[in-house]
Amino acid sequence: MTVKIVGVTGSLQSPSKTITLVEEIIAELGRALPIESQIIRVDELGPYFAGALSRSELPADIELALLAIETADVLVVASPVYRASFTGLFKHLFDFVDQYALVDMPILLAATGGSERHALIIEHQFRPLFGFFQALTLPLGVYAHDSDFTNYRITSARLEDRLRKAVGKAVPLIQSHLAEREEIERTLAGERRISEEVDPRKPVRLLS
Ligand SMILES: Cc1cc2nc3c(=O)[nH]c(=O)nc-3n(C[C@H](O)[C@H](O)[C@H](O)COP(=O)(O)O)c2cc1C
């Protein structure tokens, strides 16, 4: 099964270290899994959704981007740090994502900043946002800062190592999530009977 990976970048400029980081994370995922991928870039789409209040106001291109996010198997989301958080337009894009479309979706979190001091943006800003969506945020995020790049290419062995570790930890979780989802879908389609052990309807017997 091909895994549909959608990257979302919150940078407002191009070239962008954040876009490079997402490309490299997706490439590393592609070395471990059969993937198809696309990247949704706020620097390209921002002018067409900024200021809108509801999804019905948005042009067709943005609706397609939102549908791609909502139907992904895995998201790789990343933003530059702007004033200790993700960019406003990154958040604004997710304001239009259906509240329940990302439930249980594996999401790899990443960010770039001008200094090393904002690495906890991943835990303090990204994880709560995607916690709201009830997504499965993957355990290791990737934070990079300006000196990890030269001419928008990654030139830091430490960042490459972190990126490989984050993907290495993510892959088995993605695989088990997709296998479980497939089993549920086959069961709901009537192709499989729920096994005794995992049948959620089976009563739990408490010891007296
Ligand atoms: C408006 C603005 C605010 C920023 N605020 C921070 C910040 O609070 N902390 C930080 O480490 N870097 C900050 N930066 C630096 C960017 O996060 C950093 O250069 C980032 O890697 C740029 O990513 P990009 O190349 O993908 O656009 C800020 C940059 C801008 C333009």
PDBQT file of the ligand as one rigid body, heavy atoms in Angstrom, charges set to zero:
ROOT
HETATM    1  C1  LIG A 301       8.791  38.035  11.848  1.00  0.00    +0.000 C 
HETATM    2  C2  LIG A 301       9.838  37.047  12.268  1.00  0.00    +0.000 A 
HETATM    3  C3  LIG A 301       9.861  36.605  13.591  1.00  0.00    +0.000 A 
HETATM    4  C4  LIG A 301      10.822  35.670  13.997  1.00  0.00    +0.000 A 
HETATM    5  N1  LIG A 301      10.803  35.261  15.297  1.00  0.00    +0.000 NA
HETATM    6  C5  LIG A 301      11.713  34.339  15.716  1.00  0.00    +0.000 A 
HETATM    7  C6  LIG A 301      11.694  33.859  17.054  1.00  0.00    +0.000 A 
HETATM    8  O1  LIG A 301      10.874  34.265  17.882  1.00  0.00    +0.000 OA
HETATM    9  N2  LIG A 301      12.626  32.946  17.415  1.00  0.00    +0.000 N 
HETATM   10  C7  LIG A 301      13.557  32.450  16.532  1.00  0.00    +0.000 A 
HETATM   11  O2  LIG A 301      14.371  31.593  16.905  1.00  0.00    +0.000 OA
HETATM   12  N3  LIG A 301      13.580  32.879  15.232  1.00  0.00    +0.000 NA
HETATM   13  C8  LIG A 301      12.685  33.807  14.803  1.00  0.00    +0.000 A 
HETATM   14  N4  LIG A 301      12.704  34.230  13.506  1.00  0.00    +0.000 N 
HETATM   15  C9  LIG A 301      13.677  33.631  12.561  1.00  0.00    +0.000 C 
HETATM   16  C10 LIG A 301      13.050  32.519  11.703  1.00  0.00    +0.000 C 
HETATM   17  O3  LIG A 301      12.270  31.627  12.484  1.00  0.00    +0.000 OA
HETATM   18  C11 LIG A 301      14.129  31.663  11.034  1.00  0.00    +0.000 C 
HETATM   19  O4  LIG A 301      15.010  32.446  10.285  1.00  0.00    +0.000 OA
HETATM   20  C12 LIG A 301      13.502  30.579  10.169  1.00  0.00    +0.000 C 
HETATM   21  O5  LIG A 301      14.427  29.546   9.975  1.00  0.00    +0.000 OA
HETATM   22  C13 LIG A 301      13.044  31.074   8.798  1.00  0.00    +0.000 C 
HETATM   23  O6  LIG A 301      12.496  29.973   8.101  1.00  0.00    +0.000 OA
HETATM   24  P1  LIG A 301      12.268  29.992   6.521  1.00  0.00    +0.000 P 
HETATM   25  O7  LIG A 301      13.622  30.063   5.852  1.00  0.00    +0.000 OA
HETATM   26  O8  LIG A 301      11.580  28.714   6.229  1.00  0.00    +0.000 OA
HETATM   27  O9  LIG A 301      11.382  31.177   6.217  1.00  0.00    +0.000 OA
HETATM   28  C14 LIG A 301      11.773  35.166  13.073  1.00  0.00    +0.000 A 
HETATM   29  C15 LIG A 301      11.749  35.627  11.746  1.00  0.00    +0.000 A 
HETATM   30  C16 LIG A 301      10.792  36.548  11.344  1.00  0.00    +0.000 A 
HETATM   31  C17 LIG A 301      10.754  36.991   9.886  1.00  0.00    +0.000 C 
ENDROOT
TORSDOF 0
